[in-house]
Amino acid sequence: MPKIKVHSGAAKRFKKTAAGYKRKSAHKSHILTKMTTKRKRQLRGTSQVHESDKVLVDRMLRNC
């Protein structure tokens, strides 16, 4: 039997922790010159994936 593949896009975006999955904030990749310093500072760091989305992330990362 072949192995089940992990969703490669999800594997790059989510990391498994004891509490669930951690994720980064959106809108922080490019064209940051027009964004205020306050907004960029607030988008720093990581947060947890919401409870309602944990099932979907679990299914995408079934082997991790």
Secondary structure, DSSP 8 states (H G I E B T S, - for coil): -------HHHHHH-EE-SSSEEEE-SS-SS--TTS-HHHHHHT-SEEE--HHHHHHHHHHTTT-
